[in-house]
Structures are given as structure tokens and as C-alpha cells.
Amino acid sequence: MDLKLPIKIFDELSESVIESTGMLDLASGEIRSVEYEDYNAETQGLPADDETYEFTSGLLTNGTKDVEFRVDVDVMSGNYSVTPSELLELKGRAAKLFTAAPSDAAPTIAPRKSR
């Protein structure tokens, strides 16, 4: 399977959140092409290497629906990934996300008629 999905990544520090985007490979769990927003990893270092780093999460979106998941960061290599068990769960949740009917339109309920 060669399915790569765009995701948002959130590196949570105690006082701030560093946002980035990347491409999640659903076959391997690897996250490639990570691009930070308003953050320079070359000069500031990897967010996960910061002493105030807490955790990293990812967000997969389809329309108005989202799926949030845990992301692991290898500080030595700088690679982002999803563990095999998290990836298995994410695949099921992503399948539901992408096969569900769009939720943009709220269901219409006819008003009750007075007797």
C-alpha cells in the first residue's frame, strides 16, 4: 500500500505549541517532509530536544472531522513516526473518517405541527 496522507503535527512544550505539517505513510508509520510553521529547527534544534518538551500529537482531517493520534519523535535522528499499534488503530479510525458521509450539512428536522 502506497498511501500517504497530509497531517498536522503538534509538538507540545510546557509554555507553547510548535505546529508543523508532514506526510504520514500509512504503510510504515513514518512521517516525512516535516515542515515547521514559524520555527527554525536548524537554529533552534528539534522541538523534542527542548527541556520543556512534553509530547507530540498528530491530526488527520477530512472536511470538518478530525482524528488525533500520538506521534513518536526519535531525538537522535529527528524522525517522526507512529508506533505499529497506534498505526493499526489509526488506520481503522481513518477508514471511518474517509468513508463517513460529510457532516457539513446539519440534519434537518421538520418542526412539529401543533394540534
C-alpha positions, 0 to 999 in steps of 0.5 A: 500500500502506497498511501500517504496522507497530509497531517498536522503535527503538534509538538507540545512544550510546557509554555507553547505549541510548535505546529508543523505539517508532514506526510504520514505513510500509512504503510510504515508509520513514518512521517516525512517532509516535516515542515515547521510553521514559524520555527527554525529547527536548524537554529533552534534544534528539534522541538523534542530536544527542548527541556520543556518538551512534553509530547507530540500529537498528530491530526488527520482531517477530512472536511470538518472531522478530525482524528488525533493520534500520538506521534513518536519523535526519535531525538537522535535522528529527528524522525517522526513516526507512529508506533505499529499499534497506534498505526493499526488503530489509526488506520481503522479510525481513518477508514471511518473518517474517509468513508463517513458521509460529510457532516457539513450539512446539519440534519434537518428536522421538520418542526412539529405541527401543533394540534 
